[in-house]
Each structure stands twice: as C-alpha cells, then as structure tokens.
Amino acid sequence: MFSLKEKFKSKIKALRTKVRMIVKEYGNVKISDVTVTQAYGGIRNVKCIITETSAVDPYKGVRFRGYTIPELRERLPRASGGEEPLPEGMFYLLLTGELPTKKDVEEITKEWRKRSTLPKYLINILKTVPKDTHPMTQFSIAILSLQKDSIFTQKYKIGMNKADYWDPMFEDTMNLLAKLPLIAAYIYRRAYKNNKYISVNPHLDWGGNLAHMLGVKEEEFKELMRLYLVIHCDHEGGNVSAHTTHLVGSALSDAYYALSAGINGLAGPLHGLANQEVLRWIMKLIRDLGETLTQEQLKKYIWDTLNAGQIIPGYGHAVLRQTDPRYLIQREFALKAKNPWPNVDALSGCLLYHYGIKEFDFYTVLFGVSRAIGVLSSLILDRALGLPIERPKSITTESLEELVKKPPKQKF
Ligand SMILES: CC(C)(COP(=O)(O)OP(=O)(O)OC[C@H]1O[C@@H](n2cnc3c(N)ncnc32)[C@H](O)[C@@H]1OP(=O)(O)O)[C@@H](O)C(=O)NCCC(=O)NCCS
C-alpha cells in the first residue's frame, strides 16, 4: 500500500478511540453558547465544528497542525534547488499530523503524476462551456463531471462497511488532487491562450507543473505557485469552502460532489473571489486617479467606496484581528522578486500579475486548487471518524421571539 495511506490507516484506530472517549467522558460539557446576535450574524465564533487540520487564532493567524507558516516554510521538504515548501508535504501533514520526509513527499508527487490524466469525456464537457463562463464555474463543472468515476460512490453502491468509508474517500481525493492542476491549466489556456495547451512535465512536482502548464517560463513562478498552494490550502473548518465541503460530505456525498460545492462557495466575493476583486479594485483606482496619487486622494477614494455601501476587497476577516500571516509571507516573497507591483494589500493578485497571469477572473481557480488540499484532507478524516450527517436546528424569527421573551427553560 502507498505509504501515506498506510500511515493514515495506522492512525485511525487511536483517533477513533480518543474521540469516543472524549464524547463518553465529556459529552455533556458545554463548549459554546449562542446568542441572538450570533444566530443572525453568521454563527460567528460558535464552537460547533471539529476540524483537525488547522486552526485560526484571531491575533496570530493560521496554524496547520500546530505549525505556523514560517515554521512550515523551514520544515516542509522543497523541490531540489528551491526554497519554498512543496504542497505535497502540506497534504501529508494535514492528513497525518506529522511532518513528511523528502521521500514521503516524492512518493506523493509520483502518485499524483501517475493519476494525472484528464478523461476525454471531461474535455468534451469543458469544450461545450462558453469560453466567457467564469473560470470558477468551469472549475466546479469539471470537478462535478468527474463524479461519474467516484470510487466511493461505486463501493457504496455495492455495499461497504462504515469503518471503511475513509479508504475510497482517500482514493477519490488522490485522483482529484492529481487532476486539479491539469483542469486549472486547461481552463486557463482555453479561455485566454487560444486553446494552446502545454503538456504535463513528468519531471516536475505538483505545483511546479501547474506553473509550467499555465505557460509562465520563469523558475521563480514555480516557486511562487508552490508557496501559494501551501498557504491557501486551509483556514480551519468554519470558512465557507471548508464548511460547505464538510457539510455536503456529511450526507455521504463523495469527494467530487463535496469539493464542487465547496468551490462554489469559494467563488463568492466575500470569500475566495476577493482574490480577483482586489486587483480589479486597484486597477479601477489607477484608472480613476492615475498612478501618482496623493494620500489624501486615496483616503477620499476609500471613503467614497465605503460611503457608497461597497466593500474594499482584501481587507477584513471574519476571524482575524491582525495582519494575516498569509499576506506577510507573500510580501516576503514579493520583496525577493525583481519588480513586483508595490502594493501591500493584494499580494497574491499582484504577484500573479507580475508573472504575466493578468486575467483576474482566473485567480480564484488557483486558490481552489490549493483549498482542495485542506478540505479534502478533512473529508477523509470525517469519514475515518464516522462523523454523522450534519443537521443543526433552525428556528423562525417568530419562535425566536417567543423563546427570548419566555423563561429560558422553554423547549422546542
Ligand atoms: C471577510 C468579511 C466578509 C468579514 O466580514 P465580517 O465578519 O462582517 O467582519 P467584521 O465583523 O470585522 O466587520 C465589521 C463591519 O465592517 C464591515 N467590513 C469589514 N470588512 C470590510 C471591507 N473590506 N470593506 C468594507 N466594509 C467592511 C463589515 O461589513 C461590517 O459592517 P456592518 O457592521 O455594517 O455589518 C469582510 O471583511 C469583507 O467583506 N472583506 C472584503 C472581502 C474580502 O477581502 N474577503 C476575503 C477575506 S479572506
């Protein structure tokens, strides 16, 4: 058996036992309260989802299995001659909780390469989609189209023991992750480069290959892609893409259904699409005011945007209350590059633009390729833990009014 799968399998029993013990011993301990504001306000800060892969501290930012981004930049294996961590290593870490060796990572690269072909039917489906369909829609369609090959769904149909659900979920995830860079590159080259496709380079890693297939020649861009795919992969379980993938998967929908749904959430402008909106906003600002604007002009422009009831993309976060460490690491990368657009707010977009990926609408697809690593790792863990179908309780405004006005013991 492929050693990552073996390693994961060896951890399942202990994890299940631990969770069972926690539920048995502490099942009635309260870990969160819900206020009326939270019920109407996006369930902010209500602790009610278990996600093992990463956690976000409002002031320190994200930690992946306990490691900060700078720590992982040091400790995850790199491509030979490279300085940035390989996303393959991140997948290993998120799934197992352990740092991989170089050999572990090479094995994943090899395995993904083996599985990295796109079926003809998928290409035919994508060819029928109008070229000006948003790349995120095309990406979601592509992922969903592959559902017909889901091993989980095939095995489920035949009949499968609950305890084994994680196994075909692992296989579907491996197949899907292997194909995502090809799908992304296909969508990009079809929409913007006159159907001129670039084949997989069998000697490159997953992120390096994505950079290569997009058609950017600079070696530095391969490094950027590796870093980008590492830092966007996960941001605990409550964000829209992670939570959606988890929720849809809880109905035992397979990895294709669940990821496609998560990607649809990522396509929202308050979530992943901000990644394209930032640069669009800055470009408009430059069109409106020119490149040499004063601080006063900028301040007025921002206030005009806010007073018009619009958002400033790239600022604010539902959880973070400090500068996002994912922004800081990209800034560090940008400072190494020769002449990145010197904007501090939208570095992912600026860096992509700098290397010639100028089609903003495509940016969130790259985010989606990365996010798949995190949400699919969690999906495998969900099935390994046997988590049930998710079904929170909803109430009407009328019954809520009744509830808050009556003594607290009132039940529904
Ligand atoms: C991410 C986001 C949706 C979080 O919203 P939130 O959870 O309501 O955040 P907060 O509680 O800190 O917001 C407080 C207020 O400031 C507003 N706000 C937050 N960020 C803002 C922004 N970038 N531009 C304008 N207003 C913003 C909110 O809408 C909210 O207004 P309200 O009190 O009238 O409802 C919000 O910050 C946003 O829209 N940012 C821009 C889009 C973006 O970059 N998204 C990617 C995030 S990784």
The ligand as an SDF file (V2000), in Angstrom:
LIG
                    3D

 48 50  0  0  0  0  0  0  0  0999 V2000
  -14.3380   39.0000    5.1270 C   0  0  0  0  0  0  0  0  0  0  0  0
  -15.5560   39.8060    5.5480 C   0  0  0  0  0  0  0  0  0  0  0  0
  -16.7770   39.2970    4.7810 C   0  0  0  0  0  0  0  0  0  0  0  0
  -15.7920   39.6020    7.0430 C   0  0  0  0  0  0  0  0  0  0  0  0
  -16.9330   40.3480    7.3820 O   0  0  0  0  0  0  0  0  0  0  0  0
  -17.4320   40.4240    8.8920 P   0  0  0  0  0  0  0  0  0  0  0  0
  -17.3210   39.1010    9.5340 O   0  0  0  0  0  0  0  0  0  0  0  0
  -18.7510   41.1020    8.8860 O   0  0  0  0  0  0  0  0  0  0  0  0
  -16.2770   41.3240    9.5300 O   0  0  0  0  0  0  0  0  0  0  0  0
  -16.3540   42.3280   10.7620 P   0  0  0  0  0  0  0  0  0  0  0  0
  -17.2740   41.8070   11.8120 O   0  0  0  0  0  0  0  0  0  0  0  0
  -14.9690   42.6470   11.1250 O   0  0  0  0  0  0  0  0  0  0  0  0
  -16.9830   43.5950   10.0660 O   0  0  0  0  0  0  0  0  0  0  0  0
  -17.4280   44.7090   10.7610 C   0  0  0  0  0  0  0  0  0  0  0  0
  -18.1050   45.6600    9.8000 C   0  0  0  0  0  0  0  0  0  0  0  0
  -17.1120   46.1570    8.8560 O   0  0  0  0  0  0  0  0  0  0  0  0
  -17.5180   45.8630    7.5390 C   0  0  0  0  0  0  0  0  0  0  0  0
  -16.3410   45.4830    6.7610 N   0  0  0  0  0  0  0  0  0  0  0  0
  -15.4490   44.5140    7.0530 C   0  0  0  0  0  0  0  0  0  0  0  0
  -14.5220   44.4540    6.1010 N   0  0  0  0  0  0  0  0  0  0  0  0
  -14.8360   45.3920    5.1910 C   0  0  0  0  0  0  0  0  0  0  0  0
  -14.2800   45.7800    3.9510 C   0  0  0  0  0  0  0  0  0  0  0  0
  -13.1950   45.2000    3.4620 N   0  0  0  0  0  0  0  0  0  0  0  0
  -14.8710   46.7890    3.2660 N   0  0  0  0  0  0  0  0  0  0  0  0
  -15.9590   47.3810    3.7390 C   0  0  0  0  0  0  0  0  0  0  0  0
  -16.5680   47.0500    4.8900 N   0  0  0  0  0  0  0  0  0  0  0  0
  -16.0040   46.0530    5.6020 C   0  0  0  0  0  0  0  0  0  0  0  0
  -18.4870   44.6770    7.6600 C   0  0  0  0  0  0  0  0  0  0  0  0
  -19.3540   44.6030    6.5450 O   0  0  0  0  0  0  0  0  0  0  0  0
  -19.1910   45.0070    8.9450 C   0  0  0  0  0  0  0  0  0  0  0  0
  -20.1500   46.0010    8.6510 O   0  0  0  0  0  0  0  0  0  0  0  0
  -21.5600   46.0630    9.4660 P   0  0  0  0  0  0  0  0  0  0  0  0
  -21.1540   46.2710   10.9000 O   0  0  0  0  0  0  0  0  0  0  0  0
  -22.2440   47.2350    8.8510 O   0  0  0  0  0  0  0  0  0  0  0  0
  -22.2450   44.7590    9.2310 O   0  0  0  0  0  0  0  0  0  0  0  0
  -15.3420   41.3330    5.2950 C   0  0  0  0  0  0  0  0  0  0  0  0
  -14.1880   41.7370    5.9890 O   0  0  0  0  0  0  0  0  0  0  0  0
  -15.2100   41.6760    3.8240 C   0  0  0  0  0  0  0  0  0  0  0  0
  -16.2260   41.8380    3.1430 O   0  0  0  0  0  0  0  0  0  0  0  0
  -13.9410   41.8480    3.3340 N   0  0  0  0  0  0  0  0  0  0  0  0
  -13.7290   42.1380    1.9270 C   0  0  0  0  0  0  0  0  0  0  0  0
  -13.7700   40.8660    1.0960 C   0  0  0  0  0  0  0  0  0  0  0  0
  -12.5440   40.0410    1.3590 C   0  0  0  0  0  0  0  0  0  0  0  0
  -11.4250   40.5070    1.2490 O   0  0  0  0  0  0  0  0  0  0  0  0
  -12.7950   38.7430    1.6420 N   0  0  0  0  0  0  0  0  0  0  0  0
  -11.7240   37.7820    1.8160 C   0  0  0  0  0  0  0  0  0  0  0  0
  -11.4730   37.5110    3.2310 C   0  0  0  0  0  0  0  0  0  0  0  0
  -10.1120   36.3920    3.3940 S   0  0  0  0  0  0  0  0  0  0  0  0
  1  2  1  0
  2  3  1  0
  2  4  1  0
  2 36  1  0
  4  5  1  0
  5  6  1  0
  6  7  2  0
  6  8  1  0
  6  9  1  0
  9 10  1  0
 10 11  2  0
 10 12  1  0
 10 13  1  0
 13 14  1  0
 14 15  1  0
 15 16  1  0
 15 30  1  0
 16 17  1  0
 17 18  1  0
 17 28  1  0
 18 19  1  0
 18 27  1  0
 19 20  2  0
 20 21  1  0
 21 22  1  0
 21 27  2  0
 22 23  1  0
 22 24  2  0
 24 25  1  0
 25 26  2  0
 26 27  1  0
 28 29  1  0
 28 30  1  0
 30 31  1  0
 31 32  1  0
 32 33  2  0
 32 34  1  0
 32 35  1  0
 36 37  1  0
 36 38  1  0
 38 39  2  0
 38 40  1  0
 40 41  1  0
 41 42  1  0
 42 43  1  0
 43 44  2  0
 43 45  1  0
 45 46  1  0
 46 47  1  0
 47 48  1  0
M  END
$$$$
